[in-house]
Amino acid sequence: MPVVTVQQGPRTPELRRALVAKITEAFVDALAVPAESVQVWIHEVPTDAWGVAGKLQSDR
């Protein structure tokens, strides 16, 4: 059973649904596993809790 973990900034429920569907499809195609076996865990990190190039994302 593939388990995929995605770490990202906050997204809308619609975008999360689309992401889960496409990731699942990719694993079904690449590994020939049933969609029911693919789990996708999304960890959303607030923009004030991660930084890029020395700056918080919330300050960009």
C-alpha positions as CSV (number, residue, x, y, z in Angstrom):
1,M,0.0,0.0,0.0
2,P,1.7,3.2,-1.1
3,V,1.6,6.1,1.4
4,V,2.4,9.5,-0.1
5,T,3.1,12.5,2.2
6,V,2.8,16.0,0.8
7,Q,4.1,19.0,2.8
8,Q,2.8,22.3,1.5
9,G,1.4,25.7,2.3
10,P,-2.3,26.1,2.8
11,R,-4.5,25.3,-0.2
12,T,-8.3,25.3,-0.9
13,P,-10.2,22.0,-0.5
14,E,-10.7,22.0,-4.2
15,L,-7.0,22.1,-4.9
16,R,-6.3,19.4,-2.3
17,R,-9.0,17.2,-3.9
18,A,-7.4,17.6,-7.3
19,L,-3.9,16.9,-5.9
20,V,-5.1,13.7,-4.2
21,A,-6.8,12.5,-7.4
22,K,-3.7,13.2,-9.6
23,I,-1.3,11.6,-7.1
24,T,-3.5,8.5,-6.8
25,E,-3.7,8.3,-10.6
26,A,0.1,8.5,-11.0
27,F,0.6,5.6,-8.5
28,V,-2.0,3.5,-10.2
29,D,-0.4,4.1,-13.6
30,A,3.2,3.7,-12.4
31,L,2.9,0.8,-10.0
32,A,-0.3,-1.0,-11.3
33,V,-1.8,-0.9,-7.8
34,P,-5.5,-0.4,-7.1
35,A,-6.6,3.2,-6.3
36,E,-8.0,2.0,-3.0
37,S,-4.5,1.1,-1.8
38,V,-3.1,4.6,-2.3
39,Q,-3.1,6.8,0.7
40,V,-2.2,10.5,0.4
41,W,-1.5,12.5,3.6
42,I,-1.4,16.3,3.3
43,H,0.4,18.3,5.9
44,E,-0.3,21.9,5.5
45,V,2.2,24.3,7.1
46,P,1.2,27.8,7.9
47,T,3.1,30.4,5.9
48,D,4.5,31.9,9.2
49,A,6.0,28.5,10.1
50,W,8.4,28.0,7.2
51,G,11.0,30.1,5.4
52,V,12.7,30.3,2.1
53,A,15.9,32.3,1.4
54,G,16.0,33.6,4.9
55,K,12.5,35.0,5.0
56,L,9.2,33.6,6.3
57,Q,6.7,32.8,3.5
58,S,4.2,35.1,5.3
59,D,6.6,38.0,4.8
60,R,6.9,37.5,1.0
